[in-house]
């Protein structure tokens, strides 16, 4: 019997500032590539083919990134996290490994330095350590903070963190 999904959520990278930054940086790269191809093209060079290759190399990653998403599922046995296309399989967080779950607010840039799967740096006298919480940071400033039994902390953004916390607590206790 397949496990029941009690809660699911999918988040996409749709921040306007991020897409402006990506496109503003991709257009000059494409133009330089096209100028390089056309300037060095000989009489027998298939310029259209090479320009197409340059455009594909520059803009195809943007198409893939536009489809990238974080999928959160609360199932009978574990919390599942999958950041597609970077995770081939979902990451499992079994309920027996969870000490506590709380809803919180974060600053994606200030706390984690960006979006995606991030490690919150901790600063100390001699530099920076990457032993802080691991964050799945995609959409917004609302998140859940999971304290695990082994002392590790996991932070996951959520569009509805309070419902997600309640569902994890309910399913984790076995109250389905």
N, C-alpha and C positions, 0 to 999 in steps of 0.2 A: 504494500500500500504506500502510495506517494505521500510525503509529508504535506500537511496543510499549510498554506500561506495565510498568515493572520494579518499581515500588513505588508504593503509594497509601495515603493516610491522610486521614481526615476528623475534624476536631475541632469540638466544639460548645461554646458558652458555657454551662457547667453548674455554675459555682461557686455554692455555696449563699449566700455573702455577697452576691454580685452580685444574685441573684434576690430575696433579702430586701430589699435596698436598693431595687430597682426596684419591687417590690410595695408596700413601705411608703411610698414616695413617690407611687405612682400612686393608691392608695386615697383619701388626703385630696383630691387633685386632682379625682377623680371625685365625691366627696361635695360639694365646694364647687360644682362644676359643676351637679350635680343640685339642690342647694339654690338656686342662682341661677336655674335654669330654673323650678323650682316656685314660688319667691317672686315672680317677675316674670310668671308665667303669667296671661293674661287669660281671660275667659270662653270665647273661641273658640279658644284655643291648644290644639294637640294635644300635651299634656305628655308623653305616652308616646313620641311620635316624637322630641321634643327630648332626653329622657332617654336614649333609645337612641343618638342621635347623640353625645351626650357620652360615653357608655360606649364607643362604637366608637372615638372619637378618642383616648381615654385608653388603652384596652386593646389595640387592634389592633396598634400598634407593638410591644407586648410579645410578641404571637403571632409577628410577623415576626422579632423578635430571638431568640425561642426556636428558630426554624428556621435562623437564621444559622449559617454554618459556614465553616471554613477547609479547603480541599481541597488536598492536596499530592500531586503526581504526578511521578515520575521517569520520563521517556520517553527514547527513543533520542537525541533532539536537544537536549533542554533540561529544566530543572526548571520545573514549572508550579505557580503559586500562585494560588488564587482564593478570595477572601473574599466569599462570597455573602451578601446581595444587593447588596453595595457595589461589587463588580467585575462588570461585565457580561461581560468576557472574562478568561481566566486571564492572569496576568502571567508572562512567559517569562524565564528566566535561562539563556541558552545556556551550554554547558559551556566554550566558548572564552573566556568572560568571567570564569570562576571561577579564582582563583589557589589558594585553599585552602578546605577545609571541615573544621570541627572540632565535636565535641560539647561542649556547655557547659551550665552552670546559670545561670539568671538569676532576678532578682526582678522580676516583672511590674510591680508598683507602684513599687518602689524604683528600678529601672533605667529604666523606660519611662513611668512615671506612669499606668499603666492597661492596658486590654485593647484589642485591635483592631489596626489599622495605626498604628503609633506611631513617632515620631522621638525618639531618646534625646537629651535636652538636654545641652549642655555649658556649664558655668558658667565664666565668666571675670571679670576685674576689673570690667568695665562692665555686666555683666548675663548674659543667657542667649542662647546661640546654638543654633539647631536644625540643626546640621550633623553630629550624631552618627549612629550606625547607625540604619537603618530596621528596625523590628521588626514581624513578624506575630505578635502575642501573643494566644493564645486559651486554651490549656489547659496548666496546670502550669508547672513551673519548669525542665523539661528542654528544651533547644533545640539548634539547630545555628547556627554562626556561619560565614557565607560571606564571605570576603574576595574582592572582585572586582578585575579587572585595572585598572579606572579609579580604584581607591582607595576606592570605596564599600564599606560593610559592610552585610550583610543578616542579621538574626537571625530565625529561625523556630522557634516552639515545636513540639515533636514528642513523641509518646507513646513512640517508640522511636528516639532520636536516633542511636545507634550504628549501627543497621541502615540508617538513612537516609543517614548519612555514607558507610558502606561501599558502598551502592548507587550514590550519586552518583559516588564515586571510580571504581568499577568501570565504570559505564556511560560516564562522562566520558572515560575512557581508551580506550574502545572494546572492552572485554573482554566485553561482553554475554555 
